[in-house]
Amino acid sequence: MAPRTRAIQLKRLHSLSTPWPAGAFPLLALLVGACAGRSPESVVQPGDFALASPMNTIALSPGEGGTASVVLTERGQAAPGQTVAFAIVEGAGAGAQGATLAAASAVTDTSGTATVGVRAGLATTFQIQATIGDATTTVAVIVETGMHASVLVAPFFAPSSTAAALTTGLQVLFFDELSCRDLDLARLPAPAREIIALAVGDTALYDLVDTGQVSAAIGRALDVHGTEQTVVAEGCVDIPGSSLLADSTVEVALPLTDATPDPVGTFAVTSTLTFQPPLAAAAPLAAAWADLSDCPLDPAQLWLDDTIDALSSAGQVALADALGARRGVMLVDGTGAPTGCRSARDGGGAESLDAIALGLFGSPTPAALLALPAIAADAAGLLDAVTLQSVLTIAPSSIPGGYVVTHTLASAVFGPPSGPGVVPLAPLGLPILTATATATATDALLVIGNHGFTLRLGTVARTAFGPLALASRGLPGSAADLIPALFALAQTPDGTATGCAALDDSLCPAVAQPAGCLVGACTSGLETLAAELDSTFEGADGVGLDLYLSGSTPLVETHGDGRASVLGSSGINPGQVGTWSVDLRTNLGRALVTATLSGNRSN
C-alpha cells in the first residue's frame, strides 16, 4: 500500500549546531510535544535525579559538528555541578558511521544543562545517551546529505481488523534509511529515534526526515494488562523521500492489521485429556482392585476364591468341593438377589471358612487392609483424566506461512502435577515419543496437523498407580509385591505361621485334610491374583501408534517483541483456549475426545 501523504504545515527546521536564543530549548520542546500529542522525553528512574532532552532529535550533515544538551533536575529543581556521562549508542541500520563525541562527560551549569559536542561521520542515524546514576535519556542524531522534512504518522486499523476493541494504546517506531522489507516485525532492532506512545486516534510527529532516503514507520496496537502487553495489530509503511516536501510536514497513513505473533521457537506444553464417557478399560481396572475390599469378609473371601480356583486348575476337585461346602452362604440384597458376598456362617450354621480366614488378620484390623477401599477408589478414577507434558518445537517450513512442528512427549501426570503420579515417559522405553507435523499460522491462530505416538496409556497408568495409590500409603509399590505382603499379615493365633502357611494350618483340619493341603494352591492363587491386578492395566494400552493429536491454539504475545510467548490462554483473555482433537486407541476400544492445550515459550 502506497502511503497517503498530505502537506499540512510549512516551517523551517534547524539542527542543534545552530546557536539558539536563551530560553529557546524549553519553548521548542513544548512546541514539538504539542504537535506530537506528547510531552518532552523524560526518563525518571528511582532516585532523586531526572534527565530530559530538550530536543529529541538533531540533524547534522556528514562531517559537521554540533552540540547535544540535556537538562538535569534533582527533586524537580535544576541540579548544577553534576557530572553527566555521554555515549554513542548505535541504532538500527548503518550505525554511528564514524561519529564521535568531544567528551565522555560534561558538568551541568547553573540551569542544570550539560552539553557535549558531537561530530558526524557518514550519513546515518544513531543515539547519544546521557546517564547519571539511574537516570538516563537519549537524543537521536540524524546525519543526512539532503533536505529534510517532518512526518506525521497516523496509525489506523484496517477494515478487516478485530483488534481495535482490545487495544489500550499504540506505539510508533521510526527507522531512517530503512524500508519495511529490511525489518522483521517479529525481531525489530531498537530504533535510533524514540518510540512514541499514543492513544488510539492520535498521531506521532517525527522531524528531520531525510527527503533523499527511504524511511519506514511501524505501528503496534497493544493490549496492556499490568506488566504484560500483547501486540494485537501491527503494520509497516515505507516513506520514500521523494514523497516528502522539504521544510514541510507530511501526514502518512499507517494501516494496522491483526497481528499473528511469530510462533518459531520451543514451548513447554501441557495437554489435559479428560475421558467422558469413561474409557472402556476403566471398568475392569476398577473392578479388579475393588474385589480386594468390596465384601464384608474381604480380602479373606477373595483369598479363598483364588486358592480354590488354583485347586480346581490342578485337578484337586475333591478338596476344592470340600472347602466350598464350608464357605459362607451368599448374602442377598433388599430384593432377595444374591450379592456375591459371603456371610460368616456356612450352610450348616457353623463359622464359615471365610470368617476363619479373616480372623487370621487379627484385631485391630491392619492399616493395609483398612487402606484397600481407598486404593480401589484411586483405581476407579485413575483413567478419568491424564495430563501430558511435552515439548513443542516450531520451525519455519519452505512453504510461506507454513511451519514444521516437532512434538515430544515428556511425561504423563495422574493427579496433581506436583504429586506422586508424575511418570517420565522416556525410561519406559516406549517406541515413538517424538512426532512431526505441518502447521500454519494465520489470524494469531496456530493450526497443527495430525501426528501420532506410542503412548501405551495402560503401561503408563500402572507405573503411576504404584507411587500414587500404594507407596503413598506405605505399601509396596506394585501388585507383585503388594499381594504377598498383604496376605503375609495373616497369622495363626500363636504367631508361628503367617500367610499361606497360616491359612493351611487353620483350614486343612477344618476339612479333615493333612497339613500342607493348601500351601501350594494358596501360593499359586496369590500369584494369579497379582498377575490379574497387573493385567487389568493392559486394556488401556494400544497397538502401534495409539495416540493421535491434531489441533489449534491461539498465539499470544505478551512481551511486545512480536514473538508468541504463550500457546492457548495467557490468563489475560480466558476465552483464548488451545485444543487438541485426540484419537486414543486402546485394546478395549477407541476414544475420540477434545483436550485442552496450553504452553509457554522456553526459548
Secondary structure, 3 states (H helix, E strand, C coil): CCCCEEEEEECCCCCCCCCCCCCHHHHHHHHHHHHHCCCCCEEECCCCEEEECCCCEEEECCCCEEEEEEEEEECCEECCCCEEEEEEEECCCCCCCCCEECCCEEECCCCCEEEEEEECCCCEEEEEEEEECCEEEEEEEEECCCCEEEEEEEEEECCCCCCHHHCCEEEEEEEECCCHHHCCCCCCCCCCCCCEEECCCCCEEEEEEECCCCEEEEEEEEEEECCEEEEEEEEEEEECHHHCCCCEEEEEEEEEEECCCECCEEEEEEEEEECCCCCCCHHHHHHHHHCCCCCCCCCHHHHHHHHHHHHHHCCCHHHHHHHHHCCCCEEECCCCCEEEEECCECCCCCECHHHHHHHCCCCCCCHHHHCHHHHHHHHHHCCCEEEEEEEEEEEECCCCCEEEEEEEEEEEECCCCCCCCEEECHHHCCCCCEEEEEEEEECCEEEEEEEEECCCHHHHHHHHHHHHHHHHHCCCCCHHHHHHHHHCCCECCCCCCEHHHHHHHHHCHHHCCCCCCCHHHHHHHHHHHHHHHHHHHHHHCCCCCCEEEEEEEEEECCECCCECCEECCCCCCCCCCEEEEEEEEECCEEEEEEEEEEEEECC
